[in-house]
Amino acid sequence: MFEHICFESCGRFLSRERWIHPRRCLLSHEFIFIQQGEVHLEEDGTVYALHAGQLLCLSAGKVHFGTQYSEEPVEFYWLHFRGELPFPCKFFSFREYSGLLLLFRQCLSFENCGGSKEGLDYWTRLICMEIYRQLAPSGQAPARLREIWEWIRSNSDRPLHAVRVAERFGYNADYLNRLFCRYGKGLKESIVAARIDRVKSLLLNSNQTIGQIAAECGFPDSETLRKFFCYHEKISPTRFAECV
């Protein structure tokens, strides 16, 4: 499906200071996948505001540049590739992005270890396949449901309850759950998935202790987080981090 996609280069950008993206025009396409912070970019007259869990596909031969400074720490993966653009759209906001985060991390690790060109092409195509997999169901969902999901994802650093989420958006919880089920997971399952995804992202790309991650994700202590993670993932958070 993505046989025409070929890897060129990849990396991980991190800035702890005030930063703005430089003006560039590249010969390759580029994925920018945000882990932390906010990045403002313009390409071909369209301005994008990117947050954690969002990805932008920049086109070869088109000028792109930052439109405003990022005042908070910024962290993102970037990947340059050649071939036809793999998707008709350019901007993606994912319901669950820890799997995609892991693929970017593994691709970069493979390159740093001197991996073959064929292997790097393979990792790039896997990233495209994961983007496609997540877009297939959610891209058809009504805008209102995508808005509710994005709110859940943005607030997954604290406990959320299905009834209160439904009430916040003016819905009955059972009705909203049925709507969610039409396009993937139910409402309660989506809330759990968002919290698990946030925990996984921190386990994959931070040096924080389990206690620190628990505090950042709205759990009262590390043991509560461990039980929650083990129940839903059938593996402890420590073991998960060691396996990847």
TAFENSUL-V549436 format. One line per field, one symbol per residue. psi: psi as a letter, one per 40 degrees, with the letter a starting at -180 (. if undefined). burial: + if it has 16 or more other C-alpha atoms within 10 Angstrom, else -. A space follows every 50 residues. Layout:
psi: ???
burial: ???
//
This chain:
psi: dfdehhidiiihhhheihiihihihieiihhhhhdiahhhihhfehhhhh iheiihhiiiehhiiieiihdiihhiiihhiiaiheididhhhidheddd ddddddddddddefiidddddddddddddddddddddddeiidddddddd ddddfeeihihdddddddefihddddddddddfbiidddddddddddddd ddddfieiidddddddefididddddddddddefiiddddddd.
burial: -+--++++++++--+---+++------++++++++++++++++----+-+ ++++++++++---++++--+---+++++++++--++----++++++++-+ +++++-++--+--------++++++++++-+--++--+--+----+-+++ -++++++--+-++-++------+--++-++--+-++++-+++++++++++ ++++-----++-+++++++--+--++-++------++--+----
//
